[in-house]
Amino acid sequence: QVQLVESGGGLVQPGGSLRLSCAASGSIFRIYNMGWYRQAPGKQRELVARITILGNTNYADSVKGRFTISRDNAKNTVYLQMNSLKPEDTAVYYCNADLQVVVGTRRSDYWGQGTQVTVSS
């Protein structure tokens, strides 16, 4: 089975930085889109950043200019560099991948288990 494993979360002071990583493993033919979502207490899960197989990116307005998403296709890994962190960035961050397991079959979404990011003085 395909697995996505996140790492890099933790506790950081406002204005600090963290880098999240998500590695996909298992039987994978091709990963098309990869993204980071987050969910704070009492809120819906929201898209933070997304990157396509060709490297096109988009970001939530709240993180533009502060976060950068990137990917290493050879390693099936996506990263999220988070700078100038704010308390409102506190949430569980989830990795998502839109991928194809076998050539010629439908694409499907897979999710990681989530990693906690806490921004507090």
C-alpha positions in Angstrom: 0.0 0.0 0.0 1.1 3.6 -0.7 2.2 5.5 2.4 2.9 9.1 3.0 5.0 10.0 6.1 5.4 13.6 7.3 8.2 14.9 9.5 9.6 18.2 10.8 6.8 19.5 12.9 7.4 20.9 16.4 7.2 23.9 18.7 8.6 27.2 17.4 8.5 30.9 18.5 6.7 33.5 16.4 9.0 34.6 13.6 10.8 31.3 13.6 11.1 28.7 10.8 10.3 25.1 10.3 10.7 22.7 7.3 8.2 19.9 6.8 9.0 16.9 4.7 6.7 14.2 3.3 8.0 11.0 1.7 5.8 8.8 -0.4 6.6 5.1 -0.6 5.1 1.9 -2.0 4.1 0.9 -5.5 3.9 4.3 -7.3 4.0 4.8 -11.1 3.8 8.6 -11.0 2.9 11.4 -8.5 1.1 14.3 -10.2 0.1 16.8 -7.6 1.4 17.1 -4.0 0.2 19.5 -1.4 0.1 20.5 2.2 -3.1 21.0 4.2 -3.7 22.1 7.8 -6.4 21.8 10.3 -6.6 23.9 13.5 -9.0 23.2 16.4 -12.6 24.2 15.5 -11.7 24.8 11.9 -12.1 22.9 8.6 -9.0 21.5 6.9 -7.6 24.0 4.4 -5.2 23.9 1.5 -1.9 25.6 2.4 0.2 25.0 -0.7 0.2 22.8 -3.8 2.8 21.8 -6.4 2.3 20.0 -9.7 4.5 17.5 -11.4 5.9 20.3 -13.5 6.6 22.5 -10.6 3.7 25.0 -10.8 2.7 26.2 -7.3 -0.1 27.9 -5.6 -0.6 29.1 -2.0 -3.2 30.2 0.4 -3.3 34.0 0.7 -2.4 33.7 4.4 1.0 32.1 3.7 2.1 33.8 0.5 5.5 35.3 0.9 6.3 33.2 4.0 5.9 29.6 2.9 7.6 27.8 0.0 6.6 24.4 -1.4 9.0 22.2 -3.4 9.5 18.6 -4.4 12.1 16.1 -5.3 10.6 13.7 -7.9 13.5 11.3 -7.6 12.8 10.8 -3.9 9.0 11.1 -4.1 9.2 13.8 -1.5 7.6 17.2 -1.0 8.8 19.9 1.3 7.2 22.9 3.0 9.6 25.6 4.1 7.8 27.8 6.6 9.3 31.2 7.6 8.1 34.1 9.7 5.7 31.8 11.5 2.7 33.2 13.3 0.5 31.8 16.1 -2.3 31.5 13.7 -0.2 28.9 11.7 -0.6 26.5 14.6 -2.3 23.4 13.3 -1.9 19.8 12.3 -0.3 19.7 8.9 -1.2 16.9 6.4 0.6 15.8 3.3 -1.5 14.9 0.2 -0.5 13.2 -3.0 -2.5 12.8 -6.2 -0.9 9.7 -7.8 -1.2 6.8 -10.1 -0.2 3.4 -8.9 -0.2 1.6 -12.2 0.1 3.1 -15.7 -3.3 3.3 -17.4 -5.3 3.4 -14.2 -7.2 6.2 -12.4 -5.5 8.7 -10.2 -6.2 8.6 -6.5 -5.6 10.8 -3.4 -3.5 9.6 -0.5 -2.9 11.3 2.9 -0.3 11.3 5.5 -0.9 10.9 9.3 -0.2 14.6 10.0 2.4 16.5 12.0 1.8 19.1 14.7 3.1 22.6 14.3 2.8 24.9 17.3 3.8 28.6 17.1 3.9 30.1 20.6 6.1 32.4 22.7 
